[in-house]
């Protein structure tokens, strides 16, 4: 497991991810779970590079914002929309949905707490 400061790194990937203050508040809640979240703003031109290198990055968990959920699912050969990918036993696992899904603060926390599950939400 890759970690930063003893915590699993979660990336929220989108064109305009949550503000720094919200992520700081969420980090206080998830820190006891051994998790740390960062927002990664990715433009369309860089998305291919980002997702191609995901398996080898220090990021343990990636939560995709709606604008990239279908493209991410296609990249991994999945149907529908990819909400979250996470590393387990050296492999990427996935949480999918039938269609692109809004990731608000409640959904973000729900996905974070579901780590280790790979069924549809």
Phi and psi in degrees as a GROMACS rama.xvg file:
@    title "Ramachandran Plot"
@    xaxis  label "Phi"
@    yaxis  label "Psi"
@TYPE xy
-80.7162  141.465  UNK-2
-147.009  160.636  UNK-3
-122.359  120.618  UNK-4
54.3355  36.228  UNK-5
77.0943  11.2843  UNK-6
-123.424  148.545  UNK-7
-72.885  134.293  UNK-8
-91.7123  126.665  UNK-9
-110.537  129.203  UNK-10
-109.833  134.272  UNK-11
-102.625  112.716  UNK-12
-106.484  123.312  UNK-13
-167.802  -179.247  UNK-14
-74.9854  -33.7336  UNK-15
-145.881  82.462  UNK-16
-73.0079  173.049  UNK-17
-52.683  148.846  UNK-18
-64.2924  157.252  UNK-19
-58.6707  -38.9008  UNK-20
-63.6074  -42.7373  UNK-21
-62.1582  -43.2425  UNK-22
-64.152  -37.6316  UNK-23
-61.6584  -42.4305  UNK-24
-63.6994  -46.4234  UNK-25
-63.2932  -38.2513  UNK-26
-60.7999  -33.8389  UNK-27
-63.2005  -35.7432  UNK-28
-76.6563  -35.0769  UNK-29
-95.4307  -10.7498  UNK-30
-55.4146  -41.4829  UNK-31
-63.4665  -17.7184  UNK-32
-87.1604  3.1775  UNK-33
77.0863  28.7189  UNK-34
-120.895  150.086  UNK-35
-139.486  131.085  UNK-36
-108.972  141.358  UNK-37
-130.927  151.77  UNK-38
-97.4769  135.179  UNK-39
-122.247  112.757  UNK-40
-84.9126  122.441  UNK-41
-125.589  128.889  UNK-42
-86.7681  165.836  UNK-43
-57.9953  -37.0517  UNK-44
-65.3384  -28.8561  UNK-45
-96.1871  -6.87552  UNK-46
-61.9348  -42.896  UNK-47
-58.3465  -43.8903  UNK-48
-63.0857  -45.2504  UNK-49
-58.3538  -52.4735  UNK-50
-72.7872  -31.9529  UNK-51
-63.5804  -32.5673  UNK-52
-97.5326  5.02656  UNK-53
-59.8721  -44.2211  UNK-54
-63.183  -28.135  UNK-55
-98.9729  1.02067  UNK-56
-83.7772  172.29  UNK-57
-77.4287  -11.106  UNK-58
-69.6067  124.37  UNK-59
-88.3178  -31.7255  UNK-60
-137.436  134.564  UNK-61
-124.885  126.358  UNK-62
-106.607  123.158  UNK-63
-95.1421  132.121  UNK-64
-73.6531  160.586  UNK-65
-53.4129  -34.5438  UNK-66
-65.9667  -17.095  UNK-67
-117.291  0.24078  UNK-68
-64.3974  -44.683  UNK-69
-72.3008  -39.4734  UNK-70
-64.1652  -39.6361  UNK-71
-65.6718  -41.7486  UNK-72
-61.074  -44.3098  UNK-73
-61.6777  -40.7371  UNK-74
-57.1485  -39.8197  UNK-75
-93.8444  5.80978  UNK-76
72.105  31.2464  UNK-77
-103.499  152.031  UNK-78
-83.0447  152.094  UNK-79
78.2397  -134.284  UNK-80
-126.103  139.841  UNK-81
-95.0432  113.61  UNK-82
-86.8191  -38.7452  UNK-83
-152.742  139.86  UNK-84
-118.813  147.676  UNK-85
-149.216  154.046  UNK-86
-92.5873  133.066  UNK-87
-148.695  127.551  UNK-88
52.927  38.9444  UNK-89
78.028  5.54604  UNK-90
-127.125  155.676  UNK-91
-82.0334  134.936  UNK-92
-116.322  161.652  UNK-93
-135.373  146.125  UNK-94
-116.236  119.814  UNK-95
-117.704  169.525  UNK-96
-142.22  157.939  UNK-97
-61.7022  -29.4154  UNK-98
-146.807  167.996  UNK-99
-53.6877  138.987  UNK-100
-127.658  133.11  UNK-101
-62.0575  132.904  UNK-102
-109.478  92.1  UNK-103
-94.286  -175.528  UNK-104
-61.7332  -37.3288  UNK-105
-66.5372  -44.5315  UNK-106
-65.9438  -37.6847  UNK-107
-61.4092  -45.5947  UNK-108
-66.068  -40.1486  UNK-109
-60.395  -46.9519  UNK-110
-63.0235  -41.8771  UNK-111
-60.3149  -41.202  UNK-112
-75.3072  -13.4477  UNK-113
-90.8587  4.77862  UNK-114
-49.7471  134.277  UNK-115
102.502  -8.99871  UNK-116
-109.055  148.912  UNK-117
-132.168  22.6252  UNK-118
-94.427  173.914  UNK-119
-69.1674  150.306  UNK-120
